[in-house]
Amino acid sequence: MPTIAQPQPPFFIGVDVGGTTIKVGVVDDNGRSLSRCVVPTEAKQPPEIGMANLECCVRDAVQQSGMTMDDMHSVGLATPGTMDIAAGKLLTPGNLPAWHGFQIRQHVQNRLQKPTVLQNDANAAAFGEFWVGTAHDAPSAVMWTLGTGVGCGIIIHDVVIEGQHSHGGESGHMIVQMDGGRRNVDDRHGTLEAYCSATALVKRCREAIEAGAASSLRAQVDANQDITAKLIADAAEAGDELADRLVMDTARILGVATVSIMHTIDPSMILIGGAMTFGRHDNIIGRRFLQRVKDEVHARAFPIPAAKTRIDYASLGGDAGYIGAAGCARQRFTGKTPSGSGTGTSAYAC
């Protein structure tokens, strides 16, 4: 039997707060997840309710790991929406409607009595992939997170690009159509999110069917039943022409946005992660989706980055956020970087 490596101290708590659930894990110094806990966020309730759930989940995860809170070095906290990272404050997170203006970092630090760092959730997921995921051997990486919205994280030589106002990497709001563009949930028109999120895919599908397009999903629309991105992907795999066209058009538009990122950042790797990855390499639709993104890049990007930039799926799945958050705590409070080449002292480091 293979030998299982012993957990390597120090140990970190990673917390990934979402609009529906809070994920917590204990992560060791090598980025190995030792335990995992999930609880409801209860985002429409006062944030104190979510904080109580978070604390219970943390203590459960620590107990599962076979350790105590005294063994924990520090906490990395990832949250969605606009924020002031330096101040540890949420601003107007759209999927946490009752948490606007909430000083979340200080609340978590007070409850857990551990040094705590705050990071944007897409940044944290990208950092997790950069530390121990698909991009672990890359000098720089950009990660798209496709889900309810479209997030993006940018890592360059161990540094998370937070920007001057904590809004660096918000490339899901990149404008891909100037005039008459679709609107996203924040009523901004022409953004990448308005075309490439799971929400947008479902909306585009419903609109096409209601306009008369033939599809095996018509029965769901006529019965006013829920359509999901997975149902659309399944229909595409079964040969539904509309579903296939919508999925591949999503890939085409994501490819266009990827070219803009490449011409701005020139990263060594582009990753695609989040909840809507169509089965990744394990599914024909996932493989075709990735290839369609690559085809668009090769058709539009400068030849050298088109040839040399690796484009692939992320590998940590739903654990990327809390693993990356733990990695941010590791970098901020111990000075250790994923590559081992720096001390994490940059103004924009985690």
C-alpha positions as CSV (number, residue, x, y, z in Angstrom):
1,M,0.0,0.0,0.0
2,P,1.3,3.5,-0.7
3,T,2.5,5.5,2.2
4,I,0.3,8.4,3.1
5,A,2.3,11.5,4.0
6,Q,2.0,12.8,7.5
7,P,0.2,16.2,7.8
8,Q,2.8,18.9,7.8
9,P,2.5,21.8,10.3
10,P,1.7,24.6,10.5
11,F,-2.0,24.1,10.0
12,F,-4.4,26.7,8.6
13,I,-8.2,27.1,8.5
14,G,-9.6,28.0,5.1
15,V,-13.1,29.4,4.9
16,D,-15.1,29.9,1.7
17,V,-18.3,31.9,2.2
18,G,-20.9,31.6,-0.6
19,G,-24.4,32.8,-1.0
20,T,-25.8,29.4,-0.2
21,T,-23.2,27.6,1.8
22,I,-20.0,28.1,3.8
23,K,-17.2,25.6,3.2
24,V,-14.4,25.2,5.8
25,G,-11.4,23.0,5.7
26,V,-8.2,22.4,7.7
27,V,-5.2,22.6,5.4
28,D,-1.6,21.7,6.1
29,D,1.6,23.5,5.1
30,N,1.7,21.5,1.8
31,G,-1.8,22.5,0.8
32,R,-3.3,19.1,1.7
33,S,-6.9,19.3,2.9
34,L,-7.2,17.3,6.1
35,S,-10.9,17.9,6.8
36,R,-14.0,19.6,5.3
37,C,-17.3,20.9,6.6
38,V,-20.2,22.6,4.9
39,V,-23.1,24.6,6.5
40,P,-25.8,26.9,5.3
41,T,-24.9,30.6,4.9
42,E,-28.4,31.8,5.6
43,A,-27.5,34.9,3.6
44,K,-30.9,36.7,4.0
45,Q,-30.5,36.5,7.8
46,P,-28.4,39.0,9.8
47,P,-24.7,38.2,9.4
48,E,-24.4,37.1,13.0
49,I,-26.4,34.0,12.1
50,G,-23.9,33.2,9.3
51,M,-21.0,33.9,11.7
52,A,-22.4,31.4,14.2
53,N,-22.7,28.8,11.5
54,L,-19.2,29.6,10.3
55,E,-17.8,29.1,13.8
56,C,-19.6,25.8,14.3
57,C,-18.3,24.6,11.0
58,V,-14.7,25.6,11.8
59,R,-14.8,23.8,15.1
60,D,-16.3,20.7,13.5
61,A,-13.6,20.7,10.7
62,V,-10.8,21.1,13.3
63,Q,-12.3,18.2,15.3
64,Q,-12.5,16.1,12.2
65,S,-8.8,16.7,11.5
66,G,-7.9,15.2,14.9
67,M,-6.5,18.5,16.2
68,T,-7.5,21.4,18.4
69,M,-7.9,25.1,17.8
70,D,-4.5,25.5,19.6
71,D,-2.9,23.6,16.7
72,M,-4.3,26.1,14.1
73,H,-1.9,28.8,13.0
74,S,-4.3,31.3,11.2
75,V,-7.4,31.7,9.1
76,G,-8.0,32.6,5.5
77,L,-11.4,33.9,4.7
78,A,-12.8,34.1,1.1
79,T,-16.1,35.9,0.4
80,P,-17.9,37.0,-2.8
81,G,-18.9,40.5,-4.0
82,T,-17.3,43.9,-3.7
83,M,-15.2,44.5,-0.6
84,D,-12.4,46.5,0.9
85,I,-9.8,43.9,1.4
86,A,-7.4,46.0,3.4
87,A,-10.2,47.1,5.8
88,G,-11.6,43.5,6.0
89,K,-15.0,44.8,5.1
90,L,-17.7,43.7,2.7
91,L,-19.3,46.5,0.6
92,T,-22.3,45.4,-1.5
93,P,-22.1,41.6,-2.0
94,G,-25.0,40.8,-4.3
95,N,-25.6,37.3,-3.0
96,L,-25.2,38.3,0.7
97,P,-28.0,40.9,0.8
98,A,-28.0,41.3,4.6
99,W,-24.3,41.6,4.9
100,H,-23.6,45.0,3.2
101,G,-21.0,47.0,5.0
102,F,-20.2,44.0,7.4
103,Q,-16.8,44.0,9.0
104,I,-16.4,40.3,8.4
105,R,-12.7,39.8,8.9
106,Q,-12.8,41.3,12.4
107,H,-15.9,39.3,13.4
108,V,-14.2,36.0,12.3
109,Q,-11.0,36.9,14.0
110,N,-12.8,37.7,17.3
111,R,-14.8,34.5,17.2
112,L,-11.9,32.2,16.4
113,Q,-9.1,34.1,18.2
114,K,-6.8,33.6,15.3
115,P,-5.1,36.0,12.8
116,T,-7.4,36.3,9.8
117,V,-6.9,37.5,6.3
118,L,-9.7,38.4,3.9
119,Q,-9.7,37.7,0.2
120,N,-12.1,37.7,-2.8
121,D,-13.5,34.3,-3.4
122,A,-12.4,34.1,-7.1
123,N,-8.9,35.3,-6.1
124,A,-8.8,32.6,-3.4
125,A,-9.8,29.9,-5.8
126,A,-7.2,31.0,-8.3
127,F,-4.6,31.0,-5.5
128,G,-5.5,27.5,-4.5
129,E,-5.0,26.2,-8.1
130,F,-1.7,28.2,-8.2
131,W,-0.5,26.6,-5.0
132,V,-1.5,22.9,-5.3
133,G,-3.9,22.7,-8.4
134,T,-3.5,22.7,-12.1
135,A,-1.3,25.8,-12.1
136,H,1.1,24.6,-9.3
137,D,4.1,24.7,-11.7
138,A,3.1,27.9,-13.5
139,P,4.8,31.3,-12.9
140,S,1.5,33.1,-13.5
141,A,-2.1,32.1,-14.0
142,V,-5.6,33.5,-14.6
143,M,-8.6,31.6,-13.5
144,W,-12.2,32.0,-14.7
145,T,-14.9,30.8,-12.3
146,L,-18.1,30.0,-14.2
147,G,-21.2,29.7,-12.0
148,T,-24.1,31.9,-11.0
149,G,-21.8,34.7,-12.1
150,V,-18.4,34.9,-13.7
151,G,-15.4,35.5,-11.4
152,C,-11.8,35.8,-12.2
153,G,-8.5,35.6,-10.2
154,I,-5.1,36.7,-11.4
155,I,-1.9,35.4,-9.8
156,I,1.5,36.7,-11.0
157,H,4.7,35.3,-9.3
158,D,2.9,34.4,-6.0
159,V,1.0,37.8,-6.0
160,V,-2.8,38.0,-6.1
161,I,-3.7,41.1,-8.1
162,E,-6.0,42.9,-5.8
163,G,-5.7,46.3,-7.3
164,Q,-5.7,49.7,-5.7
165,H,-9.4,49.5,-4.6
166,S,-9.7,45.8,-4.0
167,H,-11.4,45.3,-7.4
168,G,-8.5,43.9,-9.4
169,G,-9.3,40.8,-11.5
170,E,-13.0,41.6,-11.7
171,S,-12.9,40.5,-15.3
172,G,-16.3,38.9,-15.3
173,H,-17.5,42.4,-15.7
174,M,-15.3,43.0,-18.8
175,I,-17.4,44.5,-21.6
176,V,-17.7,42.1,-24.5
177,Q,-20.5,44.0,-26.4
178,M,-20.7,47.8,-26.3
179,D,-24.2,48.6,-27.7
180,G,-27.4,46.7,-27.0
181,G,-25.7,44.1,-25.0
182,R,-27.4,41.7,-22.6
183,R,-27.7,42.7,-19.0
184,N,-26.4,40.8,-16.0
185,V,-28.1,40.5,-12.6
186,D,-26.5,43.9,-11.6
187,D,-28.2,45.5,-14.6
188,R,-24.8,46.2,-16.3
189,H,-25.1,45.5,-20.0
190,G,-22.6,43.9,-22.4
191,T,-20.5,42.2,-19.6
192,L,-18.9,38.8,-19.9
193,E,-21.1,37.6,-17.0
194,A,-24.2,38.5,-19.0
195,Y,-23.2,35.9,-21.6
196,C,-21.1,33.2,-19.9
197,S,-22.5,32.6,-16.5
198,A,-24.8,29.7,-15.7
199,T,-27.6,32.2,-15.1
200,A,-27.0,33.7,-18.6
201,L,-26.9,30.3,-20.3
202,V,-30.3,29.4,-18.8
203,K,-31.8,32.7,-19.7
204,R,-30.6,32.6,-23.2
205,C,-32.0,29.1,-23.6
206,R,-35.4,30.1,-22.3
207,E,-35.5,33.1,-24.6
208,A,-34.6,31.1,-27.6
209,I,-37.3,28.5,-26.9
210,E,-39.9,31.1,-26.2
211,A,-39.0,32.7,-29.6
212,G,-39.8,29.4,-31.3
213,A,-36.5,27.5,-31.4
214,A,-36.9,23.7,-31.5
215,S,-35.4,21.9,-28.4
216,S,-35.9,18.9,-26.3
217,L,-36.1,21.3,-23.4
218,R,-39.3,22.9,-24.6
219,A,-41.4,20.8,-22.3
220,Q,-39.7,22.3,-19.3
221,V,-40.2,25.8,-20.6
222,D,-43.9,25.2,-21.4
223,A,-44.4,23.8,-17.9
224,N,-42.5,26.7,-16.4
225,Q,-40.1,24.2,-14.8
226,D,-36.5,25.0,-13.8
227,I,-33.9,24.7,-16.4
228,T,-30.3,24.4,-15.3
229,A,-26.9,24.6,-17.0
230,K,-26.5,20.9,-16.4
231,L,-29.8,20.1,-18.1
232,I,-28.6,22.2,-21.1
233,A,-25.3,20.3,-21.1
234,D,-27.1,17.0,-20.9
235,A,-29.4,18.0,-23.8
236,A,-26.4,19.1,-25.8
237,E,-24.7,15.7,-25.2
238,A,-27.9,14.0,-26.3
239,G,-27.8,15.9,-29.6
240,D,-30.1,18.9,-29.0
241,E,-28.9,21.4,-31.6
242,L,-30.1,24.5,-29.6
243,A,-28.4,23.4,-26.4
244,D,-25.2,22.5,-28.2
245,R,-25.2,25.9,-30.0
246,L,-25.7,27.8,-26.7
247,V,-22.9,25.9,-24.9
248,M,-20.5,26.4,-27.7
249,D,-21.4,30.0,-28.1
250,T,-20.7,30.5,-24.4
251,A,-17.2,29.0,-25.1
252,R,-16.7,31.3,-28.1
253,I,-17.4,34.4,-26.0
254,L,-15.3,33.2,-23.1
255,G,-12.5,32.7,-25.7
256,V,-12.8,36.3,-26.8
257,A,-12.5,37.5,-23.2
258,T,-9.6,35.2,-22.7
259,V,-7.8,36.8,-25.6
260,S,-8.2,40.3,-23.9
261,I,-6.8,38.9,-20.6
262,M,-3.9,37.4,-22.5
263,H,-3.1,40.6,-24.3
264,T,-3.3,42.5,-20.9
265,I,-1.5,40.1,-18.5
266,D,0.3,37.6,-20.8
267,P,0.0,34.8,-18.2
268,S,1.6,31.4,-18.6
269,M,-1.7,29.6,-18.0
270,I,-5.5,30.2,-18.2
271,L,-7.8,28.0,-16.1
272,I,-11.5,27.4,-16.3
273,G,-13.2,26.4,-13.0
274,G,-16.4,26.9,-11.0
275,A,-19.6,25.0,-11.0
276,M,-20.2,25.2,-14.8
277,T,-17.4,23.2,-16.4
278,F,-19.5,20.7,-18.3
279,G,-17.8,17.6,-16.8
280,R,-14.3,18.9,-17.8
281,H,-12.1,16.4,-19.5
282,D,-14.4,13.5,-18.4
283,N,-17.3,14.5,-20.7
284,I,-17.4,15.1,-24.4
285,I,-19.2,18.4,-24.0
286,G,-16.5,19.5,-21.5
287,R,-13.8,18.6,-23.9
288,R,-15.5,20.4,-26.8
289,F,-16.1,23.4,-24.7
290,L,-12.5,23.7,-23.8
291,Q,-11.4,23.2,-27.4
292,R,-13.8,25.9,-28.6
293,V,-12.2,28.4,-26.2
294,K,-8.8,27.4,-27.5
295,D,-9.9,27.7,-31.1
296,E,-11.1,31.2,-30.4
297,V,-7.8,32.1,-28.8
298,H,-5.8,30.7,-31.6
299,A,-7.9,32.6,-34.1
300,R,-7.6,36.0,-32.3
301,A,-4.6,36.2,-30.1
302,F,-1.0,37.2,-31.0
303,P,0.8,34.1,-32.4
304,I,3.3,33.7,-29.6
305,P,0.9,33.8,-26.6
306,A,-1.6,31.8,-28.6
307,A,0.9,29.1,-29.1
308,K,2.5,29.2,-25.6
309,T,-0.3,29.9,-23.2
310,R,-1.7,26.8,-21.6
311,I,-5.5,26.7,-21.4
312,D,-7.0,24.0,-19.2
313,Y,-9.6,23.2,-16.6
314,A,-9.0,23.8,-12.9
315,S,-8.6,20.6,-10.8
316,L,-9.6,21.4,-7.2
317,G,-13.3,21.7,-7.8
318,G,-15.4,23.1,-5.0
319,D,-12.4,22.9,-2.6
320,A,-10.4,25.5,-4.4
321,G,-11.8,28.4,-2.4
322,Y,-11.1,27.2,1.1
323,I,-7.7,25.7,0.1
324,G,-6.7,29.0,-1.6
325,A,-7.9,31.0,1.4
326,A,-5.8,28.9,3.7
327,G,-2.9,29.4,1.3
328,C,-3.4,33.2,1.6
329,A,-3.3,32.9,5.4
330,R,-0.1,30.9,5.0
331,Q,1.5,33.5,2.8
332,R,0.4,36.5,4.9
333,F,1.3,35.2,8.3
334,T,4.3,33.0,7.7
335,G,5.8,34.6,4.6
336,K,5.8,31.3,2.7
337,T,4.9,31.6,-1.0
338,P,3.6,28.8,-3.2
339,S,6.7,28.8,-5.3
340,G,9.1,29.2,-2.4
341,S,10.7,32.1,-4.3
342,G,9.6,35.0,-2.2
343,T,8.4,36.2,1.2
344,G,4.9,37.3,0.5
345,T,5.7,41.0,1.3
346,S,4.4,42.6,-1.9
347,A,1.7,45.3,-1.4
348,Y,-0.7,43.1,-3.4
349,A,0.3,39.7,-1.9
350,C,-2.3,37.8,0.0
